[in-house]
């Protein structure tokens, strides 16, 4: 389990500043929201067009979950090893 010590992390050379941290959090928010919205609405459109409800909306959200997880992992992986 990884613990964070507030006294040592503030003086670490790779520590994120407050502005960088807020930027990272907002990027992660977009990495979750955009695929979910695009693939969810795309799945809903396909379900309505092909009368397959709820098949494609569920597949869209599953693909969004996988896509978001992978891109977030790639985004924070360098920070975990710093």
N, CA, C and O atoms as a CHARMM CRD file, in Angstrom:
* protein
*
  328
    1    1 UNK  N      0.84700  -1.17200   0.00000 PROA 1      0.00000
    2    1 UNK  CA     0.00000   0.00000   0.00000 PROA 1      0.00000
    3    1 UNK  C      0.88800   1.22800   0.00000 PROA 1      0.00000
    4    1 UNK  O      1.87700   1.29500   0.73000 PROA 1      0.00000
    5    2 UNK  N      0.53000   2.18700  -0.81700 PROA 2      0.00000
    6    2 UNK  CA     1.32700   3.39700  -0.94400 PROA 2      0.00000
    7    2 UNK  C      0.79800   4.47400  -0.00500 PROA 2      0.00000
    8    2 UNK  O     -0.39600   4.77400  -0.00600 PROA 2      0.00000
    9    3 UNK  N      1.69100   5.05600   0.79900 PROA 3      0.00000
   10    3 UNK  CA     1.31400   6.14700   1.68600 PROA 3      0.00000
   11    3 UNK  C      2.02900   7.40500   1.24300 PROA 3      0.00000
   12    3 UNK  O      3.12300   7.35600   0.68000 PROA 3      0.00000
   13    4 UNK  N      1.39900   8.52100   1.50300 PROA 4      0.00000
   14    4 UNK  CA     1.97300   9.80900   1.13300 PROA 4      0.00000
   15    4 UNK  C      2.25800  10.59200   2.39800 PROA 4      0.00000
   16    4 UNK  O      1.36700  10.83000   3.21400 PROA 4      0.00000
   17    5 UNK  N      3.50400  10.98600   2.55000 PROA 5      0.00000
   18    5 UNK  CA     3.91900  11.79300   3.68300 PROA 5      0.00000
   19    5 UNK  C      3.93000  13.25600   3.23700 PROA 5      0.00000
   20    5 UNK  O      4.69900  13.62300   2.34900 PROA 5      0.00000
   21    6 UNK  N      3.09500  14.08500   3.83800 PROA 6      0.00000
   22    6 UNK  CA     2.95100  15.47600   3.41300 PROA 6      0.00000
   23    6 UNK  C      4.23600  16.27300   3.60200 PROA 6      0.00000
   24    6 UNK  O      4.49200  17.19700   2.83000 PROA 6      0.00000
   25    7 UNK  N      5.03700  15.95300   4.58500 PROA 7      0.00000
   26    7 UNK  CA     6.25200  16.72800   4.82500 PROA 7      0.00000
   27    7 UNK  C      7.33400  16.42100   3.80300 PROA 7      0.00000
   28    7 UNK  O      8.05500  17.32600   3.38300 PROA 7      0.00000
   29    8 UNK  N      7.46400  15.16200   3.39400 PROA 8      0.00000
   30    8 UNK  CA     8.52600  14.81600   2.45100 PROA 8      0.00000
   31    8 UNK  C      8.12200  15.08600   1.00800 PROA 8      0.00000
   32    8 UNK  O      8.98700  15.37000   0.18000 PROA 8      0.00000
   33    9 UNK  N      6.83200  15.00400   0.68200 PROA 9      0.00000
   34    9 UNK  CA     6.41800  15.19700  -0.70300 PROA 9      0.00000
   35    9 UNK  C      6.49100  16.66200  -1.12200 PROA 9      0.00000
   36    9 UNK  O      6.63300  16.95700  -2.30900 PROA 9      0.00000
   37   10 UNK  N      6.39500  17.57100  -0.17500 PROA 10     0.00000
   38   10 UNK  CA     6.45700  18.98500  -0.52900 PROA 10     0.00000
   39   10 UNK  C      7.85600  19.39000  -0.96400 PROA 10     0.00000
   40   10 UNK  O      8.01000  20.31400  -1.76300 PROA 10     0.00000
   41   11 UNK  N      8.86900  18.71900  -0.45600 PROA 11     0.00000
   42   11 UNK  CA    10.22800  19.07200  -0.81600 PROA 11     0.00000
   43   11 UNK  C     10.80900  18.17000  -1.90500 PROA 11     0.00000
   44   11 UNK  O     11.95600  18.35700  -2.31000 PROA 11     0.00000
   45   12 UNK  N     10.04400  17.20900  -2.37800 PROA 12     0.00000
   46   12 UNK  CA    10.53000  16.30000  -3.41700 PROA 12     0.00000
   47   12 UNK  C     10.67700  17.05400  -4.73100 PROA 12     0.00000
   48   12 UNK  O      9.85800  17.92000  -5.03900 PROA 12     0.00000
   49   13 UNK  N     11.70900  16.74000  -5.51000 PROA 13     0.00000
   50   13 UNK  CA    11.93800  17.47200  -6.75400 PROA 13     0.00000
   51   13 UNK  C     10.85600  17.24100  -7.80800 PROA 13     0.00000
   52   13 UNK  O     10.64400  18.10100  -8.66200 PROA 13     0.00000
   53   14 UNK  N     10.17600  16.11100  -7.76800 PROA 14     0.00000
   54   14 UNK  CA     9.14400  15.81500  -8.75800 PROA 14     0.00000
   55   14 UNK  C      7.73300  16.06800  -8.23200 PROA 14     0.00000
   56   14 UNK  O      6.76300  15.64400  -8.86100 PROA 14     0.00000
   57   15 UNK  N      7.59900  16.73800  -7.11100 PROA 15     0.00000
   58   15 UNK  CA     6.28400  16.99900  -6.53700 PROA 15     0.00000
   59   15 UNK  C      5.50000  17.94900  -7.43700 PROA 15     0.00000
   60   15 UNK  O      6.04900  18.90300  -7.98800 PROA 15     0.00000
   61   16 UNK  N      4.22300  17.67400  -7.57200 PROA 16     0.00000
   62   16 UNK  CA     3.36400  18.51400  -8.39300 PROA 16     0.00000
   63   16 UNK  C      2.95800  19.75400  -7.61300 PROA 16     0.00000
   64   16 UNK  O      2.66300  19.68500  -6.42000 PROA 16     0.00000
   65   17 UNK  N      2.94600  20.88100  -8.29600 PROA 17     0.00000
   66   17 UNK  CA     2.43300  22.09800  -7.69800 PROA 17     0.00000
   67   17 UNK  C      0.91100  22.07100  -7.69900 PROA 17     0.00000
   68   17 UNK  O      0.30100  21.20200  -8.32200 PROA 17     0.00000
   69   18 UNK  N      0.30200  23.01800  -7.00600 PROA 18     0.00000
   70   18 UNK  CA    -1.15100  23.06100  -6.91800 PROA 18     0.00000
   71   18 UNK  C     -1.78800  23.24800  -8.28700 PROA 18     0.00000
   72   18 UNK  O     -2.77100  22.57800  -8.60200 PROA 18     0.00000
   73   19 UNK  N     -1.25100  24.13700  -9.10000 PROA 19     0.00000
   74   19 UNK  CA    -1.81700  24.37000 -10.42900 PROA 19     0.00000
   75   19 UNK  C     -1.67100  23.13300 -11.31100 PROA 19     0.00000
   76   19 UNK  O     -2.58500  22.80200 -12.06600 PROA 19     0.00000
   77   20 UNK  N     -0.53200  22.44900 -11.22300 PROA 20     0.00000
   78   20 UNK  CA    -0.33500  21.23100 -12.00300 PROA 20     0.00000
   79   20 UNK  C     -1.27500  20.12200 -11.55100 PROA 20     0.00000
   80   20 UNK  O     -1.76100  19.34000 -12.36700 PROA 20     0.00000
   81   21 UNK  N     -1.52600  20.05800 -10.25000 PROA 21     0.00000
   82   21 UNK  CA    -2.43300  19.05400  -9.71500 PROA 21     0.00000
   83   21 UNK  C     -3.85600  19.29700 -10.18900 PROA 21     0.00000
   84   21 UNK  O     -4.54500  18.35600 -10.58200 PROA 21     0.00000
   85   22 UNK  N     -4.30900  20.55900 -10.15600 PROA 22     0.00000
   86   22 UNK  CA    -5.64800  20.87600 -10.66000 PROA 22     0.00000
   87   22 UNK  C     -5.74700  20.59200 -12.15500 PROA 22     0.00000
   88   22 UNK  O     -6.78500  20.13500 -12.63200 PROA 22     0.00000
   89   23 UNK  N     -4.67600  20.85800 -12.89400 PROA 23     0.00000
   90   23 UNK  CA    -4.66200  20.54500 -14.32200 PROA 23     0.00000
   91   23 UNK  C     -4.78900  19.05300 -14.56600 PROA 23     0.00000
   92   23 UNK  O     -5.51700  18.62900 -15.46400 PROA 23     0.00000
   93   24 UNK  N     -4.08700  18.25600 -13.77600 PROA 24     0.00000
   94   24 UNK  CA    -4.15600  16.80800 -13.91000 PROA 24     0.00000
   95   24 UNK  C     -5.55200  16.28700 -13.58000 PROA 24     0.00000
   96   24 UNK  O     -6.07400  15.41500 -14.27300 PROA 24     0.00000
   97   25 UNK  N     -6.14700  16.81700 -12.53400 PROA 25     0.00000
   98   25 UNK  CA    -7.48900  16.39300 -12.13700 PROA 25     0.00000
   99   25 UNK  C     -8.50500  16.74500 -13.22000 PROA 25     0.00000
  100   25 UNK  O     -9.39400  15.94600 -13.51100 PROA 25     0.00000
  101   26 UNK  N     -8.38500  17.92900 -13.81900 PROA 26     0.00000
  102   26 UNK  CA    -9.32900  18.29800 -14.87000 PROA 26     0.00000
  103   26 UNK  C     -9.12100  17.44200 -16.11800 PROA 26     0.00000
  104   26 UNK  O    -10.09200  17.10000 -16.79200 PROA 26     0.00000
  105   27 UNK  N     -7.87900  17.09100 -16.43700 PROA 27     0.00000
  106   27 UNK  CA    -7.62300  16.20500 -17.57100 PROA 27     0.00000
  107   27 UNK  C     -8.22400  14.82300 -17.33000 PROA 27     0.00000
  108   27 UNK  O     -8.79400  14.22400 -18.24300 PROA 27     0.00000
  109   28 UNK  N     -8.10000  14.32500 -16.12400 PROA 28     0.00000
  110   28 UNK  CA    -8.68300  13.02500 -15.79900 PROA 28     0.00000
  111   28 UNK  C    -10.20300  13.09100 -15.90100 PROA 28     0.00000
  112   28 UNK  O    -10.83500  12.13300 -16.34700 PROA 28     0.00000
  113   29 UNK  N    -10.79300  14.20400 -15.49300 PROA 29     0.00000
  114   29 UNK  CA   -12.23600  14.37300 -15.63500 PROA 29     0.00000
  115   29 UNK  C    -12.67000  14.30700 -17.08600 PROA 29     0.00000
  116   29 UNK  O    -13.65900  13.65300 -17.41700 PROA 29     0.00000
  117   30 UNK  N    -11.93400  14.98100 -17.94500 PROA 30     0.00000
  118   30 UNK  CA   -12.25000  14.92700 -19.37300 PROA 30     0.00000
  119   30 UNK  C    -12.01200  13.53800 -19.94600 PROA 30     0.00000
  120   30 UNK  O    -12.76400  13.09200 -20.81200 PROA 30     0.00000
  121   31 UNK  N    -10.98500  12.85300 -19.47900 PROA 31     0.00000
  122   31 UNK  CA   -10.70500  11.50300 -19.96500 PROA 31     0.00000
  123   31 UNK  C    -11.80400  10.51900 -19.58600 PROA 31     0.00000
  124   31 UNK  O    -11.95300   9.48100 -20.23100 PROA 31     0.00000
  125   32 UNK  N    -12.56200  10.82800 -18.56400 PROA 32     0.00000
  126   32 UNK  CA   -13.69300   9.98900 -18.17400 PROA 32     0.00000
  127   32 UNK  C    -14.97000  10.43300 -18.88500 PROA 32     0.00000
  128   32 UNK  O    -15.71500   9.60200 -19.40200 PROA 32     0.00000
  129   33 UNK  N    -15.22300  11.74500 -18.91000 PROA 33     0.00000
  130   33 UNK  CA   -16.49400  12.25900 -19.41500 PROA 33     0.00000
  131   33 UNK  C    -16.64200  12.15800 -20.93200 PROA 33     0.00000
  132   33 UNK  O    -17.70200  11.77200 -21.42500 PROA 33     0.00000
  133   34 UNK  N    -15.59900  12.49600 -21.66800 PROA 34     0.00000
  134   34 UNK  CA   -15.72600  12.51800 -23.12500 PROA 34     0.00000
  135   34 UNK  C    -16.00100  11.14000 -23.73900 PROA 34     0.00000
  136   34 UNK  O    -16.94200  11.01200 -24.52200 PROA 34     0.00000
  137   35 UNK  N    -15.21800  10.10900 -23.41300 PROA 35     0.00000
  138   35 UNK  CA   -15.55600   8.79900 -23.98700 PROA 35     0.00000
  139   35 UNK  C    -16.93400   8.29300 -23.55200 PROA 35     0.00000
  140   35 UNK  O    -17.65200   7.68900 -24.35000 PROA 35     0.00000
  141   36 UNK  N    -17.30100   8.53500 -22.29800 PROA 36     0.00000
  142   36 UNK  CA   -18.61200   8.08000 -21.82400 PROA 36     0.00000
  143   36 UNK  C    -19.73500   8.78100 -22.59000 PROA 36     0.00000
  144   36 UNK  O    -20.71000   8.14300 -22.98600 PROA 36     0.00000
  145   37 UNK  N    -19.59700  10.08800 -22.79600 PROA 37     0.00000
  146   37 UNK  CA   -20.63600  10.81900 -23.51300 PROA 37     0.00000
  147   37 UNK  C    -20.68500  10.41900 -24.98400 PROA 37     0.00000
  148   37 UNK  O    -21.75700  10.12800 -25.51400 PROA 37     0.00000
  149   38 UNK  N    -19.53800  10.40500 -25.63800 PROA 38     0.00000
  150   38 UNK  CA   -19.51900  10.09400 -27.06900 PROA 38     0.00000
  151   38 UNK  C    -19.96900   8.66200 -27.35300 PROA 38     0.00000
  152   38 UNK  O    -20.82600   8.43500 -28.20700 PROA 38     0.00000
  153   39 UNK  N    -19.39800   7.71100 -26.64600 PROA 39     0.00000
  154   39 UNK  CA   -19.75500   6.31900 -26.90400 PROA 39     0.00000
  155   39 UNK  C    -21.14400   5.97300 -26.37100 PROA 39     0.00000
  156   39 UNK  O    -21.82800   5.11800 -26.93400 PROA 39     0.00000
  157   40 UNK  N    -21.56400   6.63100 -25.29300 PROA 40     0.00000
  158   40 UNK  CA   -22.92200   6.40800 -24.78500 PROA 40     0.00000
  159   40 UNK  C    -23.97500   6.93100 -25.73700 PROA 40     0.00000
  160   40 UNK  O    -24.94500   6.23400 -26.03300 PROA 40     0.00000
  161   41 UNK  N    -23.79400   8.16100 -26.22600 PROA 41     0.00000
  162   41 UNK  CA   -24.75400   8.71400 -27.18100 PROA 41     0.00000
  163   41 UNK  C    -24.68900   7.98000 -28.52200 PROA 41     0.00000
  164   41 UNK  O    -25.71100   7.77600 -29.17700 PROA 41     0.00000
  165   42 UNK  N    -23.48300   7.58700 -28.92300 PROA 42     0.00000
  166   42 UNK  CA   -23.35300   6.80800 -30.14900 PROA 42     0.00000
  167   42 UNK  C    -24.06900   5.46600 -30.03400 PROA 42     0.00000
  168   42 UNK  O    -24.73200   5.03000 -30.97500 PROA 42     0.00000
  169   43 UNK  N    -23.93600   4.82300 -28.89700 PROA 43     0.00000
  170   43 UNK  CA   -24.63800   3.56000 -28.66500 PROA 43     0.00000
  171   43 UNK  C    -26.14400   3.74500 -28.62300 PROA 43     0.00000
  172   43 UNK  O    -26.88700   2.90300 -29.12800 PROA 43     0.00000
  173   44 UNK  N    -26.59800   4.83200 -28.03000 PROA 44     0.00000
  174   44 UNK  CA   -28.03300   5.10700 -27.98900 PROA 44     0.00000
  175   44 UNK  C    -28.58000   5.34800 -29.39400 PROA 44     0.00000
  176   44 UNK  O    -29.67700   4.90100 -29.73000 PROA 44     0.00000
  177   45 UNK  N    -27.80200   6.05900 -30.20900 PROA 45     0.00000
  178   45 UNK  CA   -28.22100   6.30200 -31.59600 PROA 45     0.00000
  179   45 UNK  C    -28.31900   4.98400 -32.37400 PROA 45     0.00000
  180   45 UNK  O    -29.29200   4.74700 -33.08900 PROA 45     0.00000
  181   46 UNK  N    -27.29800   4.13200 -32.22300 PROA 46     0.00000
  182   46 UNK  CA   -27.33400   2.83800 -32.90900 PROA 46     0.00000
  183   46 UNK  C    -28.48500   1.96900 -32.40800 PROA 46     0.00000
  184   46 UNK  O    -29.13000   1.28200 -33.20000 PROA 46     0.00000
  185   47 UNK  N    -28.74600   1.99400 -31.11200 PROA 47     0.00000
  186   47 UNK  CA   -29.86600   1.22500 -30.56500 PROA 47     0.00000
  187   47 UNK  C    -31.18900   1.70200 -31.13300 PROA 47     0.00000
  188   47 UNK  O    -32.05400   0.89600 -31.47600 PROA 47     0.00000
  189   48 UNK  N    -31.34500   3.01400 -31.23200 PROA 48     0.00000
  190   48 UNK  CA   -32.59700   3.56100 -31.76400 PROA 48     0.00000
  191   48 UNK  C    -32.73000   3.23200 -33.25000 PROA 48     0.00000
  192   48 UNK  O    -33.81200   2.87500 -33.71500 PROA 48     0.00000
  193   49 UNK  N    -31.63700   3.35200 -33.98800 PROA 49     0.00000
  194   49 UNK  CA   -31.66700   3.10200 -35.43200 PROA 49     0.00000
  195   49 UNK  C    -31.90000   1.62500 -35.74300 PROA 49     0.00000
  196   49 UNK  O    -32.67700   1.29200 -36.63700 PROA 49     0.00000
  197   50 UNK  N    -31.23300   0.75200 -35.01400 PROA 50     0.00000
  198   50 UNK  CA   -31.30300  -0.67500 -35.30400 PROA 50     0.00000
  199   50 UNK  C    -32.31100  -1.43500 -34.43400 PROA 50     0.00000
  200   50 UNK  O    -32.47200  -2.64500 -34.58700 PROA 50     0.00000
  201   51 UNK  N    -32.98300  -0.73400 -33.53100 PROA 51     0.00000
  202   51 UNK  CA   -33.95300  -1.34100 -32.59800 PROA 51     0.00000
  203   51 UNK  C    -33.33100  -2.49700 -31.81200 PROA 51     0.00000
  204   51 UNK  O    -33.88200  -3.59700 -31.75100 PROA 51     0.00000
  205   52 UNK  N    -32.18600  -2.22400 -31.22300 PROA 52     0.00000
  206   52 UNK  CA   -31.47400  -3.25100 -30.45700 PROA 52     0.00000
  207   52 UNK  C    -31.28900  -2.84800 -28.99400 PROA 52     0.00000
  208   52 UNK  O    -30.37000  -3.33300 -28.33400 PROA 52     0.00000
  209   53 UNK  N    -32.12700  -1.99100 -28.49200 PROA 53     0.00000
  210   53 UNK  CA   -31.96800  -1.46000 -27.14400 PROA 53     0.00000
  211   53 UNK  C    -31.85400  -2.57800 -26.11800 PROA 53     0.00000
  212   53 UNK  O    -32.62300  -3.53500 -26.21600 PROA 53     0.00000
  213   54 UNK  N    -30.99700  -2.53400 -25.18700 PROA 54     0.00000
  214   54 UNK  CA   -29.92100  -1.62100 -24.82800 PROA 54     0.00000
  215   54 UNK  C    -28.53300  -2.12400 -25.22100 PROA 54     0.00000
  216   54 UNK  O    -27.55400  -1.78400 -24.55600 PROA 54     0.00000
  217   55 UNK  N    -28.42600  -2.90000 -26.24900 PROA 55     0.00000
  218   55 UNK  CA   -27.17500  -3.55800 -26.60400 PROA 55     0.00000
  219   55 UNK  C    -26.02500  -2.58400 -26.83200 PROA 55     0.00000
  220   55 UNK  O    -24.99600  -2.67700 -26.16200 PROA 55     0.00000
  221   56 UNK  N    -26.18500  -1.65900 -27.76100 PROA 56     0.00000
  222   56 UNK  CA   -25.06700  -0.79800 -28.13200 PROA 56     0.00000
  223   56 UNK  C    -24.75600   0.27300 -27.09000 PROA 56     0.00000
  224   56 UNK  O    -23.61200   0.71300 -26.97900 PROA 56     0.00000
  225   57 UNK  N    -25.75000   0.68900 -26.33800 PROA 57     0.00000
  226   57 UNK  CA   -25.44700   1.66400 -25.27900 PROA 57     0.00000
  227   57 UNK  C    -24.59800   1.00500 -24.18400 PROA 57     0.00000
  228   57 UNK  O    -23.68800   1.63100 -23.64000 PROA 57     0.00000
  229   58 UNK  N    -24.89900  -0.24900 -23.86700 PROA 58     0.00000
  230   58 UNK  CA   -24.08400  -0.96500 -22.88200 PROA 58     0.00000
  231   58 UNK  C    -22.68200  -1.23400 -23.41800 PROA 58     0.00000
  232   58 UNK  O    -21.70000  -1.09800 -22.68900 PROA 58     0.00000
  233   59 UNK  N    -22.58800  -1.61600 -24.69200 PROA 59     0.00000
  234   59 UNK  CA   -21.26900  -1.81100 -25.29700 PROA 59     0.00000
  235   59 UNK  C    -20.49200  -0.49800 -25.35600 PROA 59     0.00000
  236   59 UNK  O    -19.27800  -0.48200 -25.15300 PROA 59     0.00000
  237   60 UNK  N    -21.18800   0.59600 -25.63200 PROA 60     0.00000
  238   60 UNK  CA   -20.53500   1.90100 -25.66300 PROA 60     0.00000
  239   60 UNK  C    -19.97600   2.29400 -24.30900 PROA 60     0.00000
  240   60 UNK  O    -18.84800   2.77700 -24.21900 PROA 60     0.00000
  241   61 UNK  N    -20.74900   2.09400 -23.26300 PROA 61     0.00000
  242   61 UNK  CA   -20.26700   2.42900 -21.92200 PROA 61     0.00000
  243   61 UNK  C    -19.13800   1.49000 -21.48200 PROA 61     0.00000
  244   61 UNK  O    -18.20900   1.92600 -20.80100 PROA 61     0.00000
  245   62 UNK  N    -19.20500   0.22300 -21.85800 PROA 62     0.00000
  246   62 UNK  CA   -18.12100  -0.70300 -21.52700 PROA 62     0.00000
  247   62 UNK  C    -16.83400  -0.29500 -22.24100 PROA 62     0.00000
  248   62 UNK  O    -15.75800  -0.31000 -21.64300 PROA 62     0.00000
  249   63 UNK  N    -16.94500   0.06700 -23.51000 PROA 63     0.00000
  250   63 UNK  CA   -15.77400   0.52200 -24.25400 PROA 63     0.00000
  251   63 UNK  C    -15.23800   1.83500 -23.68700 PROA 63     0.00000
  252   63 UNK  O    -14.02500   2.04300 -23.64500 PROA 63     0.00000
  253   64 UNK  N    -16.13100   2.71600 -23.25300 PROA 64     0.00000
  254   64 UNK  CA   -15.71500   3.97900 -22.63100 PROA 64     0.00000
  255   64 UNK  C    -14.96600   3.71400 -21.32600 PROA 64     0.00000
  256   64 UNK  O    -13.97400   4.38100 -21.03100 PROA 64     0.00000
  257   65 UNK  N    -15.43500   2.75200 -20.55500 PROA 65     0.00000
  258   65 UNK  CA   -14.76500   2.39800 -19.30300 PROA 65     0.00000
  259   65 UNK  C    -13.35400   1.88300 -19.57200 PROA 65     0.00000
  260   65 UNK  O    -12.40100   2.28200 -18.90300 PROA 65     0.00000
  261   66 UNK  N    -13.22800   0.99900 -20.55100 PROA 66     0.00000
  262   66 UNK  CA   -11.90900   0.46700 -20.88600 PROA 66     0.00000
  263   66 UNK  C    -10.98900   1.55300 -21.43500 PROA 66     0.00000
  264   66 UNK  O     -9.81900   1.62900 -21.05700 PROA 66     0.00000
  265   67 UNK  N    -11.50900   2.38400 -22.31500 PROA 67     0.00000
  266   67 UNK  CA   -10.71900   3.46000 -22.90700 PROA 67     0.00000
  267   67 UNK  C    -10.25900   4.44800 -21.83900 PROA 67     0.00000
  268   67 UNK  O     -9.08700   4.82200 -21.79600 PROA 67     0.00000
  269   68 UNK  N    -11.17400   4.86200 -20.98800 PROA 68     0.00000
  270   68 UNK  CA   -10.83300   5.81600 -19.93100 PROA 68     0.00000
  271   68 UNK  C     -9.81500   5.23500 -18.96500 PROA 68     0.00000
  272   68 UNK  O     -8.86600   5.91500 -18.57600 PROA 68     0.00000
  273   69 UNK  N    -10.00500   3.99000 -18.57800 PROA 69     0.00000
  274   69 UNK  CA    -9.07100   3.35400 -17.64300 PROA 69     0.00000
  275   69 UNK  C     -7.66700   3.28400 -18.23100 PROA 69     0.00000
  276   69 UNK  O     -6.68600   3.58200 -17.54900 PROA 69     0.00000
  277   70 UNK  N     -7.57600   2.89100 -19.49000 PROA 70     0.00000
  278   70 UNK  CA    -6.27500   2.77900 -20.13400 PROA 70     0.00000
  279   70 UNK  C     -5.59200   4.14000 -20.26900 PROA 70     0.00000
  280   70 UNK  O     -4.40100   4.26200 -19.98300 PROA 70     0.00000
  281   71 UNK  N     -6.32400   5.15300 -20.69600 PROA 71     0.00000
  282   71 UNK  CA    -5.69900   6.46400 -20.88400 PROA 71     0.00000
  283   71 UNK  C     -5.33500   7.11800 -19.55100 PROA 71     0.00000
  284   71 UNK  O     -4.32000   7.81000 -19.46200 PROA 71     0.00000
  285   72 UNK  N     -6.14000   6.91100 -18.52600 PROA 72     0.00000
  286   72 UNK  CA    -5.80000   7.45400 -17.20300 PROA 72     0.00000
  287   72 UNK  C     -4.56200   6.74600 -16.66000 PROA 72     0.00000
  288   72 UNK  O     -3.68500   7.38500 -16.07800 PROA 72     0.00000
  289   73 UNK  N     -4.48900   5.44100 -16.84500 PROA 73     0.00000
  290   73 UNK  CA    -3.31000   4.70300 -16.39100 PROA 73     0.00000
  291   73 UNK  C     -2.05200   5.22900 -17.07200 PROA 73     0.00000
  292   73 UNK  O     -1.03100   5.43300 -16.41600 PROA 73     0.00000
  293   74 UNK  N     -2.11800   5.45000 -18.38100 PROA 74     0.00000
  294   74 UNK  CA    -0.95800   5.97700 -19.10100 PROA 74     0.00000
  295   74 UNK  C     -0.61700   7.39500 -18.64100 PROA 74     0.00000
  296   74 UNK  O      0.54800   7.79000 -18.67100 PROA 74     0.00000
  297   75 UNK  N     -1.61400   8.15600 -18.22000 PROA 75     0.00000
  298   75 UNK  CA    -1.39100   9.53100 -17.76900 PROA 75     0.00000
  299   75 UNK  C     -0.71700   9.57500 -16.40100 PROA 75     0.00000
  300   75 UNK  O      0.16300  10.40600 -16.17700 PROA 75     0.00000
  301   76 UNK  N     -1.11600   8.69000 -15.48100 PROA 76     0.00000
  302   76 UNK  CA    -0.57900   8.77200 -14.11800 PROA 76     0.00000
  303   76 UNK  C      0.59200   7.83000 -13.88000 PROA 76     0.00000
  304   76 UNK  O      1.26600   7.95100 -12.85700 PROA 76     0.00000
  305   77 UNK  N      0.85700   6.89700 -14.78500 PROA 77     0.00000
  306   77 UNK  CA     1.94800   5.94300 -14.59200 PROA 77     0.00000
  307   77 UNK  C      3.29600   6.63100 -14.37600 PROA 77     0.00000
  308   77 UNK  O      4.03200   6.21700 -13.48000 PROA 77     0.00000
  309   78 UNK  N      3.65700   7.65200 -15.14200 PROA 78     0.00000
  310   78 UNK  CA     4.94700   8.32500 -14.86800 PROA 78     0.00000
  311   78 UNK  C      4.99800   8.98200 -13.48500 PROA 78     0.00000
  312   78 UNK  O      6.07200   9.09000 -12.89300 PROA 78     0.00000
  313   79 UNK  N      3.85500   9.41500 -12.97100 PROA 79     0.00000
  314   79 UNK  CA     3.83000  10.04900 -11.65200 PROA 79     0.00000
  315   79 UNK  C      4.02800   9.03900 -10.52800 PROA 79     0.00000
  316   79 UNK  O      4.58100   9.36700  -9.47800 PROA 79     0.00000
  317   80 UNK  N      3.57700   7.81600 -10.75100 PROA 80     0.00000
  318   80 UNK  CA     3.71200   6.78400  -9.72700 PROA 80     0.00000
  319   80 UNK  C      5.15400   6.29600  -9.60000 PROA 80     0.00000
  320   80 UNK  O      5.57900   5.86000  -8.53000 PROA 80     0.00000
  321   81 UNK  N      5.89900   6.37400 -10.69800 PROA 81     0.00000
  322   81 UNK  CA     7.27600   5.90300 -10.67700 PROA 81     0.00000
  323   81 UNK  C      8.28500   7.02300 -10.45200 PROA 81     0.00000
  324   81 UNK  O      9.49200   6.78700 -10.49000 PROA 81     0.00000
  325   82 UNK  N      7.79900   8.23600 -10.21900 PROA 82     0.00000
  326   82 UNK  CA     8.70600   9.38200 -10.02800 PROA 82     0.00000
  327   82 UNK  C      9.24300   9.42200  -8.61900 PROA 82     0.00000
  328   82 UNK  O     10.01900  10.31500  -8.27900 PROA 82     0.00000
